[in-house]
Amino acid sequence: MKGSICPLDYRYGRNEMKAIFSEESRILYRMKVEAALAKANASLGIIGKNDADEIARVASLDIVKMSRIKEIEKEINHDTMAMVRAMTEQCRGDAGKYVHLGATSNDIIDTATALQIKDALEIIQQDMDELLCTLAKIAKRERNTLEVGRTHAQFAIPITFGFKMAGYIAEVLRHRERLFEIIPRACAGKMAGAVGTGAALGKNFVKIQILTMQELSLTYEPAATQVVGRDRYTELICLLANIATSLERYSTEIRNLQRTEIGEVSEMFDAERQVGSSTMAQKRNPINSENITGLARIIRGFVIPTFENQVLWHERDLSNSSAERFTIPHVFVLLDEMLVKMDKIFAGLEINADRMRKNIELSRGLIMAEPVMMKLVEKGIGRQDAHEILRDASMTAIERDVDLKDVLLERDDIRGVLSVKEITSVMDPENYTGSAKDITDKMVLAAEEALGRKV
């Protein structure tokens, strides 16, 4: 029985990203590098321009057939040389003699990988911009939506939902900055021969490498071995795993806030058609957020082999090759999937402001202990004394199951300092969100500046 095994084949990943890492694209990127090398050689008079043009002409799967490459590879057991021989067969005149001139396999492989990474990072950047825009829209819209802040999964003090989104905006902006910074380091090729000395490329080695990478809009490894330094890939995969972990953080927050007993937000649910459970007909599960959580764990799982791929014997061995065929494509395909899904979750997020207000009321004023304490300090009571007064009052309110305000109004050490009006005012959650709204406004503006447009 034949069929697909990897979920990327039938369940996860968008076609645009998967196309970059398909077998056909891998060969096309490599042939593009061969053409760029030929052009560099021709520009220095090492081969004729017509020969370089001919090599560029055959760098196409319409001319060099995948079936022929596979046929040769089956015979010689070397994928790069199979492609080189197939290209040579299709070249007219003497051009075939100059395919792969002066290069080693990883000159072609690593440079082609850099091209794949470059194109894949463009998609990731677009995904992040879409998510950034959606977060900014929510932050702007929910700027004043009061919500209780939580620490240790317990009620803390008031925030706004827009402020929560502002924190996510700041995080995405940092990732966006990291992504732009990593491009020249991650998108680096090489054209330096068997051990990096460029010996086979002759006296023009340095010029050939520079011209080839300029043609491909890539940077290059300045002191290569047989391969581009794998520290570059380690940095890249760690960054992508970092982004994935942030998405898991957001999805985990949504999952928690969608809990029945909290009910402040929920994923969009098609009540007419969508099924939440095969047996519990009432269920509306945060399945997309849970999906993101799981995929983030898979991406982080690729970090360890990426570090191990960095350690190669001498000028290189082949232990990294098989692992990288999994790590790089899977991380990019899965992260693209996650970013697009996260954007859709936020775009359709149902926000229950009334439930947020009711949850604040559930605290029975206890979340306002800090502002009362600060008001007492303002009136001249020492900070530690004020803290003890509120701690004792809070424990009393919890023990008696009454509102904190009721306890405060009974205490002489409070009534002698604060009036009923002052207590009522200071215990209004609307009056104790600090600079949350200003911070939200600043982060929305920062997102708009990064995107170059209003949200």
C-alpha positions in Angstrom: 0.0 0.0 0.0 1.5 3.3 -1.1 0.8 6.8 0.3 2.1 9.9 1.9 3.8 9.6 5.3 4.8 13.2 6.2 1.9 15.4 7.3 3.4 18.2 5.2 2.4 16.2 2.1 -1.3 16.1 3.0 -2.1 18.3 6.0 0.2 21.2 6.8 1.9 23.9 4.7 1.0 26.4 2.0 1.8 25.7 -1.6 3.8 28.9 -1.9 6.3 27.9 0.8 6.4 24.2 0.0 7.2 25.1 -3.6 10.4 26.7 -2.6 11.6 23.4 -1.0 10.2 21.0 -3.5 12.6 18.6 -5.3 12.0 20.4 -8.6 12.8 23.8 -7.0 15.9 22.5 -5.4 17.3 21.5 -8.8 16.2 24.8 -10.4 18.0 26.8 -7.6 21.1 24.7 -8.2 21.0 25.1 -11.9 20.6 28.9 -11.4 23.9 28.8 -9.4 25.6 26.9 -12.2 24.4 29.6 -14.6 25.7 32.4 -12.4 29.1 30.7 -12.1 29.3 30.4 -15.8 28.4 34.1 -16.2 31.1 35.1 -13.7 33.7 33.0 -15.6 32.6 34.5 -18.9 32.9 38.1 -17.5 36.5 37.4 -16.7 37.2 35.9 -20.1 37.7 32.4 -18.7 35.0 31.0 -20.9 33.2 32.5 -23.9 30.0 34.5 -23.4 28.2 32.2 -25.8 29.1 29.2 -23.6 27.8 31.0 -20.5 24.6 31.9 -22.3 24.2 28.3 -23.4 24.6 27.0 -19.8 22.0 29.5 -18.7 19.7 28.3 -21.4 19.8 24.7 -20.3 19.3 25.7 -16.6 15.6 24.8 -16.9 13.6 21.7 -16.2 11.9 22.1 -19.6 15.3 21.2 -21.1 17.0 19.2 -18.3 14.5 16.6 -17.3 14.1 15.4 -13.7 13.7 11.9 -15.1 17.2 12.1 -16.7 18.8 13.5 -13.5 17.3 10.7 -11.5 18.4 8.1 -14.0 22.0 9.3 -13.8 21.9 9.6 -10.0 20.7 6.0 -9.8 23.8 5.0 -11.7 26.5 7.2 -10.0 24.9 7.8 -6.6 25.7 11.6 -6.5 22.9 14.1 -6.9 24.9 17.1 -7.8 27.0 15.4 -10.5 23.8 13.8 -11.9 22.5 17.3 -12.4 25.8 18.5 -13.9 26.0 15.6 -16.3 22.3 16.1 -17.4 23.0 19.8 -18.0 26.2 18.9 -19.9 24.3 16.6 -22.2 21.9 19.3 -23.2 24.5 22.0 -23.9 25.2 22.7 -27.6 28.7 23.1 -28.9 31.5 23.1 -26.4 29.5 24.8 -23.6 29.0 21.5 -21.7 32.8 21.4 -21.0 32.4 24.4 -18.7 29.4 23.4 -16.6 30.5 23.3 -12.9 34.0 24.7 -13.8 36.2 25.1 -10.7 33.3 24.3 -8.3 32.7 21.6 -5.7 29.3 20.2 -4.9 28.7 22.3 -1.9 29.5 25.5 -3.7 26.3 24.7 -5.6 24.3 23.2 -2.8 25.0 25.8 -0.1 24.5 28.7 -2.5 21.2 27.2 -3.8 20.2 26.8 -0.1 20.9 30.4 0.5 18.6 31.3 -2.4 15.9 29.1 -0.9 16.3 30.7 2.5 16.2 34.2 0.9 12.9 33.5 -0.8 11.4 31.7 2.2 12.4 34.6 4.5 10.5 37.0 2.2 7.3 35.0 2.8 7.9 34.9 6.6 8.4 38.6 6.6 5.1 39.1 4.7 3.3 36.8 7.1 4.7 38.7 10.1 3.6 42.0 8.6 0.0 40.6 8.2 0.0 39.5 11.8 1.4 42.8 13.0 -1.3 44.7 11.2 -4.0 42.5 12.7 -2.6 42.9 16.2 -2.4 46.7 15.7 -6.1 46.8 14.6 -7.2 44.9 17.7 -5.0 47.0 20.0 -6.5 50.2 18.5 -10.1 48.9 18.7 -9.8 47.5 22.2 -7.7 50.3 23.7 -10.2 51.0 26.4 -11.5 47.4 27.0 -11.0 46.8 30.7 -9.7 43.4 31.6 -8.1 41.9 34.7 -4.3 41.3 34.5 -3.2 38.0 35.9 0.1 36.8 37.4 0.6 33.2 38.6 -2.8 32.5 37.0 -4.3 34.7 39.7 -6.1 38.1 39.5 -3.5 40.9 39.7 -4.6 44.5 38.8 -6.6 46.0 35.9 -5.2 46.3 32.3 -6.9 46.7 29.0 -7.1 44.1 26.3 -5.6 46.6 23.9 -2.6 46.8 26.2 -2.2 43.0 26.1 -2.1 43.2 22.3 0.5 46.1 22.6 2.8 43.6 24.3 2.4 41.2 21.4 3.1 44.0 18.9 6.3 44.9 20.6 7.4 41.2 20.5 6.6 40.8 16.8 8.4 44.1 16.0 11.5 42.6 17.7 11.3 39.4 15.7 10.8 41.5 12.5 14.0 43.4 13.3 15.9 40.2 14.0 14.7 38.8 10.7 16.0 41.8 8.7 19.3 41.6 10.6 19.8 37.9 9.8 19.3 38.1 6.1 22.9 38.8 5.1 24.2 36.2 7.5 21.7 33.5 6.6 21.6 34.2 2.9 25.3 33.5 2.2 26.7 31.3 -0.5 30.2 30.2 -1.4 32.2 29.6 -4.6 35.5 28.5 -3.0 36.1 24.9 -4.1 36.9 21.7 -2.3 38.2 23.1 1.0 37.6 26.8 0.7 40.9 27.9 -0.8 39.5 28.5 -4.3 42.5 26.6 -5.8 40.5 25.1 -8.7 39.2 28.5 -9.6 42.7 29.8 -10.1 44.0 33.3 -9.7 40.5 34.8 -10.3 38.9 32.9 -7.4 38.0 35.9 -5.4 36.5 37.8 -8.3 34.6 34.7 -9.4 33.1 34.3 -6.0 32.1 37.9 -5.7 30.7 38.1 -9.2 28.7 34.9 -8.7 27.1 36.1 -5.5 26.4 39.5 -6.9 24.5 37.9 -9.7 22.4 36.0 -7.2 22.1 38.9 -4.7 23.7 36.9 -1.9 26.5 37.5 0.5 29.4 35.0 0.6 31.4 33.1 3.2 34.7 35.0 3.5 36.7 32.1 4.9 34.9 28.9 3.9 35.7 25.3 4.4 34.0 23.0 1.9 30.8 24.4 3.2 29.2 27.7 4.4 29.6 27.9 8.2 26.7 26.2 9.9 26.6 28.7 12.7 24.6 30.7 10.1 21.9 28.0 10.0 22.0 27.6 13.8 21.2 31.3 14.2 18.5 31.1 11.5 16.7 28.1 13.0 16.9 29.5 16.5 15.3 32.7 15.3 12.5 30.8 13.5 12.0 28.7 16.7 11.9 31.9 18.7 9.1 33.3 16.5 7.2 30.0 16.7 7.5 30.1 20.5 6.0 33.6 20.6 3.1 32.3 18.5 2.7 29.5 21.1 2.6 32.1 23.8 -0.2 34.0 22.1 -2.2 30.8 21.3 -1.7 29.6 24.9 -3.2 32.9 26.2 -6.2 32.5 23.9 -6.7 28.9 25.0 -6.6 30.0 28.7 -9.0 32.9 28.2 -11.4 30.6 26.3 -11.7 28.3 29.3 -15.3 28.0 30.3 -14.8 29.6 33.7 -13.0 32.6 32.1 -14.7 33.0 28.8 -13.1 36.4 27.8 -12.2 35.5 24.3 -12.8 32.6 21.9 -11.8 31.4 18.5 -14.3 32.1 15.7 -16.7 29.1 15.5 -19.1 28.4 12.6 -22.1 27.4 14.7 -24.1 26.3 11.6 -21.6 23.7 10.4 -18.5 23.3 12.6 -18.3 20.3 14.9 -16.4 20.7 18.2 -16.5 17.1 19.4 -17.6 13.8 18.0 -19.6 13.1 21.1 -20.0 16.3 23.1 -22.2 18.3 20.8 -21.9 21.5 22.8 -18.1 21.9 22.5 -16.4 24.9 20.9 -12.7 24.0 21.2 -9.7 26.3 20.5 -8.4 23.8 18.0 -6.4 26.2 15.9 -4.6 27.7 19.0 -3.9 24.1 20.1 -2.6 23.3 16.7 -0.1 26.2 16.8 1.0 25.0 20.3 1.8 21.6 18.9 3.6 22.8 15.8 5.8 25.1 17.9 7.0 22.1 19.8 8.0 20.4 16.5 9.9 23.4 15.3 11.8 23.6 18.6 12.6 20.0 18.1 14.7 20.9 15.1 16.9 23.2 17.1 19.0 20.4 18.6 20.0 18.7 15.3 20.8 22.1 13.8 23.3 22.7 16.6 24.7 19.3 16.0 25.0 19.9 12.3 27.4 22.8 13.2 30.0 20.3 14.3 31.7 18.8 11.3 35.0 17.0 11.0 37.9 18.9 9.6 36.9 20.9 6.5 33.6 19.0 6.5 31.9 15.7 6.5 28.5 14.6 5.3 26.7 14.1 8.6 24.8 17.4 8.3 23.4 16.8 4.9 20.6 14.3 5.6 19.5 16.2 8.7 19.3 19.5 6.9 17.0 18.0 4.3 14.5 17.8 7.2 15.3 20.7 9.4 15.4 23.7 7.0 12.3 22.9 4.8 10.2 21.7 7.7 10.9 24.7 9.9 10.0 27.2 7.2 6.9 25.4 6.0 5.6 24.9 9.5 6.3 28.5 10.7 4.6 29.9 7.6 1.6 27.7 8.4 1.6 28.9 12.0 1.9 32.6 11.2 -1.0 32.5 8.7 -3.1 30.5 11.1 -2.3 32.9 14.0 -3.3 35.9 11.9 -6.6 34.2 11.1 -7.3 33.4 14.7 -6.7 37.0 15.8 -8.6 38.4 12.8 -11.7 36.4 13.8 -11.2 36.5 17.6 -14.4 36.9 19.6 -13.8 39.3 22.4 -16.3 39.3 25.3 -15.9 42.7 27.0 -18.9 42.1 29.3 -17.4 38.8 30.6 -14.1 40.7 31.2 -16.0 43.2 33.3 -17.9 40.4 35.2 -14.6 38.7 36.0 -13.3 41.9 37.4 -16.3 42.0 39.6 -15.7 38.5 40.8 -12.6 39.8 42.6 -14.9 41.7 45.0 -12.5 44.6 45.0 -9.4 42.6 45.9 -7.6 43.6 42.7 -7.8 47.2 43.9 -5.7 46.6 47.1 -2.6 48.1 45.4 -4.2 51.5 44.5 -5.7 51.9 48.0 -2.3 51.2 49.4 -0.7 53.8 47.1 -3.4 56.3 48.1 -2.6 55.8 51.8 1.1 56.4 51.0 0.0 59.6 49.2 -1.8 60.6 52.5 1.4 60.2 54.5 1.3 56.6 55.7 4.5 54.6 55.3 4.6 52.3 52.4 5.3 49.1 54.5 2.6 50.1 57.0 0.1 50.7 54.2 1.0 47.4 52.7 0.3 45.6 56.0 -3.0 47.4 56.4 -4.2 46.2 52.9 -2.8 42.7 53.4 -4.7 42.3 56.6 -7.9 43.8 55.1 -7.6 41.6 52.1 -7.2 38.4 54.1 -10.2 39.5 56.2 -12.4 40.0 53.1 -11.4 36.6 51.8 -12.1 34.9 55.1 -15.5 36.6 55.5 -16.3 36.3 51.8 -17.2 40.0 51.5 -16.1 42.9 49.3 -12.8 44.5 50.2 -14.5 47.9 50.2 -16.8 46.8 53.0 -13.8 45.8 55.2 -12.0 49.0 54.4 -15.0 51.1 55.4 -15.1 49.3 58.8 -11.4 50.1 59.7 -10.5 53.2 61.6 -7.0 53.2 60.2 -8.6 53.6 56.8 -11.6 55.8 57.6 -9.4 58.2 59.5 -7.3 58.8 56.3 -9.6 58.3 53.4 -13.2 59.4 52.9 -15.9 57.2 51.5 -15.8 59.1 48.2 -12.0 58.7 48.0 -12.3 55.0 48.7 -15.0 54.6 46.0 -12.9 56.5 43.5 -9.6 54.8 44.1 -11.3 51.4 43.9 -12.8 52.0 40.5 -10.8 49.8 38.0 -11.2 52.3 35.3 -9.0 54.7 37.3 -6.1 52.3 37.7 -4.8 51.2 34.3 -1.7 53.4 34.6 -0.2 54.2 31.2 -1.8 51.2 29.5 -3.7 53.3 27.0 -0.7 55.5 26.1 1.5 52.4 25.7 -1.1 50.9 23.4 -1.2 54.0 21.3 2.6 54.1 21.0 2.8 50.5 20.0 0.1 50.9 17.4 2.0 53.9 16.0 5.2 51.8 16.0 3.4 49.1 14.0 2.1 51.6 11.5 5.6 53.1 11.0 7.0 49.6 10.5 4.3 48.7 8.0 4.4 52.1 6.3 0.6 52.4 6.5 -2.3 53.1 8.8 -4.2 50.2 10.3 
